[in-house]
C-alpha cells in the first residue's frame, strides 16, 4: 500500500538535510578545509538516497498518484542532475527483459565470451579497463555531469539536420509532424526531449546560482566529488544486484520472466544505516517481483515471504569485488563468467 504521508516524510528527510549541508559548507570551509570532509561524505550518502527515491518515482510507486510521482521525480532528477523520465524509460526496459541477456546486458553493456575472444589485444585491454571498478569514478562523473548535457546538444544537432532535410524536401509543411515524430539516439519521444530540456535548464541554472553563492572553486570542487561518488555507489548497487555468481543470464529462446526476477536479482544485505541511505534498494529481489511496491514496504514484504524467498541469492558488501570479475556473458552456458 502506497502512502503519501510516508512518501513526503522520505522526501523531506532527504531534501532538507541536503539543503542544510550545502548551507553549512561555506562556513565550515572558512574555518578549515578538513571540516568539509564529513559534510561531503553525508552529501554523497543523501544524494545516493535521493537517486533511489527518484527511481521509485519512475515506477510510480513512491506516491499514490501519478501526478506527484512525475513532479517529485522531475525535481529529484534536477538534484541528481539527470533527466528522470528518460532514465526511467530505459530502466523500465531493463525490468521487462531482466535475465534476457540477448536484449539487456546490464549497465556495463557486457559482451559475450565469443565476442571477447575475437577482440585484438588492444580491444581486450580497453574492455577490461573500462569495466575496472576504479573506472566507476570517472564513469560516475560522466554519467551525471556530462552525459545529460551531451544528450541535449547531440540530440538537438540531430534534430537540426533532420529539419534541414525536411525543409529542403517539403518546405515548412507538416512541421508539427516533424517535431512530434523526430527520433534521436538521445531521446525516443517528444516528451523525453522536453524532460531533457527542462532538466538541463534547471540544472545549469542551479549550477550558476550555487557557483555565484559559494564561489566556483568551492562549489565545483565539492559538487564534483558528491556527484562522482554518489553515482559510483548507485551504479555499483545496481550492478551487483544482477551481476553475481549463478545469476539467471538466459538467451531470448526459453527465457522466463519470473525466473529472471527471482533468480536474476539478488538480496544485497546491508546494515540499517546503509539500508536507509539506499532507500532499501538492497531488497532488489522483491522489487523485481513487483516494481509497484514502494521502497518503504520492501523489507516487510521480504520478511513476510521469507520462506518463498529462501533460495534467493544473498550478497554482502564483501561479495562486491567478486561480482566485478563477472564481465563476460557465456551464451552457451547461459552464465556470467570472469575473463580467463
Secondary structure by P-SEA (a helix, b strand, c coil): cccaaaaaaaaaacaaaaaaaaaaaaaaaaaccccaaaaaaaaaaaaaaaaaaaaaaaaccccccaaaaaaaaaaaaaaacccaaaaaaaaaaaaaccccccccccccccccaaaaaaccaaaaaaaaaaacccaaaaaaaaacccaaaaaaaaaaaaaaaaaaaaaacccccaaaaaaaaccccccccaaaaaaaaaaaaaaaaaaaaaaaaacaaaaaaaaaaaaaaaaaaaaaaaaaccccccccccccccccaaaaaaaacccccccaaaaaaaccccaaaaaaacccccccaaaaaaaaacccccccccccccaaaaaaaccccccccccccccc
